[in-house]
């Protein structure tokens, strides 16, 4: 929420903020499904997230 508020405060467009909000929601959903603590992420976690986004399942 702090990041989204920051984007609002610096004047980012509403659609930009909504897009970031949606993708952050997906990211935290991925972390929950994979049982990964958000404080323990690494480059492999990000690449797995991209694969997860691309998966049709």
LOTORMAR-325085 format. One record per residue: residue in one letter; x negated, y, z negated of N, C-alpha, C in turn. Coordinates in steps of 0.05 Angstrom, whole numbers, plus 5000, padded with zeros to 4 digits. Each point is the difference from the previous one (the first is absolute). Example, Ala and Ser with C-alpha at 12.3 -4.5 7.8 and 13.67 -1.06 7.14 Angstrom:
A473648864844501850245000498250245000;S500750215014498450244999501550224986;
This chain:
X498449765000501650245000498350255000;X497750004986498350234999499050075028;X499249795015499050055027502250125018;X502449894998502250115016500650294993;X499950064974500550274991497850185010;X497549905000497850165011500550065030;X500949815015500550045028502250225004;X502049994983502150205001498950274994;X498450024979498950254991498150135020;X498749845016498250125020501450055027;X502649955000501650075023500249805023;X499649754993500349795021502949985008;X500549935025502749975010501649784985;X502650044998501749814986499849725012;X499949985026499749745013497449874994;X497950164998497349894993500149884972;X501250144981500249914972501749754999;X502249995015501749765000498549765012;X498450045020498449795012498049894980;X498650184986498149924980501449844978;X502350114991501549874979500849715008;X500949975024500849745010497749805001;X497750095010497749835002498749944973;X500150194982499049944973501849794986;X502650025005501949804989499349725011;X499549995026499249745012497449904988;X498150174995497449924989500349894972;X501650134983500449894973501749755001;X501849975019501449755003498149785007;X498250055019497949805007498449924976;X499150204984498449934976501649834981;X502550054997501749844982500349725010;X500649975026500349735012497549844997;X497750135005497449864999498849994972;X501550124981499150004971497250124997;X499750245012497550144999500450264984;X498350044980500150254984498950225017;X501550225002499250235017497350114993;X499149964975497450104992497749815008;X500749775011497949815008499949965030;X500750205015500049975029497250045012;X499649895024497550035014500650005030;X498050005016500350015029501649765010;X499649774989501449765008503050034995;X500750134977502850054994501350175021;X498650215009501150175021500449865026;X498049835008500349865025502249794998;X500449884977502249814996502750155002;X500150244989502450165002500850065029;X498050075016500550065028501149755014;X498849774994501049745011502949954991;X500550064975502749964988502050185014;X499350245006501850195015500649905028;X498049885013500349915027501549735002;X500249864979501249735000503150035004;X501149855018502950015005501649864978;X498749864982501449854979500150164975;
